[in-house]
Amino acid sequence: MCEDCLVGYTRCVHVTADAADAYRQAMRLCALMEHRGEGAELLAHLESVDEVRRMATALPNSRFMHRPCPGARPSCGAGGCEPDVPVMDDRELEGHLPLEMSARFAPGTVEDRIIAALGDNGNAVFLVWPGRWPDRPEHGLHGSRHDAVQVAFRGDHSDPALPSGRHAVHVHVSKESGHRGVEYLAALAGVHP
């Protein structure tokens, strides 16, 4: 997840077993932003060759990074490397697992492909759409440069990094906005846990 998105107050506002529903609810929230960022971000921790292949097909220009466990030496011989996933065979790729995947893209351009590539199992995949909420002090909402909507696909709502069979939609607001600002946004978008 981008560091800027973690500075304020974050709250889960919707949990569902349907990835497409999570995306729809996230877009309802994004539509409330006064200003939307020009780019969205995907972050994922991938542990299987199949999952890497699916996600690389959905986002061919993604960055993949191997960070070995302390004391382990990856097959590439480096302390951290960026394997060229498209040219590697499955056996070579397996030697570089797990991989961290990151990508930036224009909102609304690849989300359908990402959802289709999720599959039935694997770690959480995060999509973050940054922006700025409108100032509505009468409702406890104060816009900030750290505002965002995030979906943790296959991520638990209490700890998005923990894999689960559900998808959790989170709202990032300023600390000043806190719980009251999140509740206002959720009610306005018609999103409920």
TAQUI-V236364 format. One line per field, one symbol per residue. psi: psi as a letter, one per 20 degrees, with the letter a starting at -180 (. if undefined). burial: I if it has 16 or more other C-alpha atoms within 10 Angstrom, else O. Layout:
psi: ???
burial: ???
This chain:
psi: qqhhijhcppppippqiohhgggghghgghiipgpqqiqrpppqopiqgggggghhhhnhkrppppoqqpiqorhiiriprnqnghiqrhggghiiqrqppqqqrppjhjhghgghigairrrqpppporbpqqomhijjpoqqijqrpqpnpkpqhhniipqrjrpppqpprqhhgbgggghgggghikpq.
burial: IOOOIOOIIIIIIIIIOOIIOIIOIIIIIIOIIOIIOOOIIIIIIIIIIOIIIIIIOIIOOIIIIIIIOOOOOIOOOOOOIIIOIOOOOOOOIIOIIIIIIIIIIOIOOOIOOIIOIIOOOIIIIIIIIIIIIOOOOOOIIIIIIIIIIIIIIIIIIOOIIOIIIIIIIIIIIIIIIIIOIIIIIIOOIOIOO
